[in-house]
Amino acid sequence: MPLRRTKIPASNLTVDRVMLPTLITYPADKMAVITMHKLMGLLMTNNGGIGSVRVVQAACAIGEAIEQEVRIHRFLEKTKKKKNTN
């Protein structure tokens, strides 16, 4: 059975329910810039000098960087709302 037709049970998903709505509405161009920046940083800092990185390591690092940016974005939106109400 091809992988694209495999269904993942909802119990196996570990998606942060608070983060998901914000992540979906986060601009794709910003996520692309974060992804490229993190990937280039990983490729340039390896010890072998070959310019390679493990896929899982890159995916985890990119995911963490995007999560941090989304949290910063949410925090800045909250502070803007507080300034506007005062």
ChimeraX attribute file (.defattr): number of C-alpha atoms within 10 A of each C-alpha:
attribute: neighborCount
match mode: 1-to-1
recipient: residues
	/A:1	5
	/A:2	5
	/A:3	6
	/A:4	6
	/A:5	7
	/A:6	8
	/A:7	7
	/A:8	8
	/A:9	7
	/A:10	8
	/A:11	6
	/A:12	7
	/A:13	8
	/A:14	7
	/A:15	9
	/A:16	8
	/A:17	8
	/A:18	8
	/A:19	13
	/A:20	11
	/A:21	10
	/A:22	15
	/A:23	16
	/A:24	9
	/A:25	9
	/A:26	16
	/A:27	11
	/A:28	11
	/A:29	9
	/A:30	12
	/A:31	19
	/A:32	12
	/A:33	12
	/A:34	17
	/A:35	19
	/A:36	13
	/A:37	13
	/A:38	20
	/A:39	17
	/A:40	13
	/A:41	11
	/A:42	18
	/A:43	16
	/A:44	14
	/A:45	12
	/A:46	12
	/A:47	9
	/A:48	7
	/A:49	9
	/A:50	9
	/A:51	12
	/A:52	14
	/A:53	15
	/A:54	9
	/A:55	9
	/A:56	9
	/A:57	11
	/A:58	16
	/A:59	14
	/A:60	11
	/A:61	16
	/A:62	20
	/A:63	16
	/A:64	13
	/A:65	17
	/A:66	21
	/A:67	16
	/A:68	12
	/A:69	17
	/A:70	19
	/A:71	15
	/A:72	12
	/A:73	13
	/A:74	15
	/A:75	12
	/A:76	12
	/A:77	12
	/A:78	12
	/A:79	10
	/A:80	11
	/A:81	11
	/A:82	10
	/A:83	9
	/A:84	8
	/A:85	6
	/A:86	5
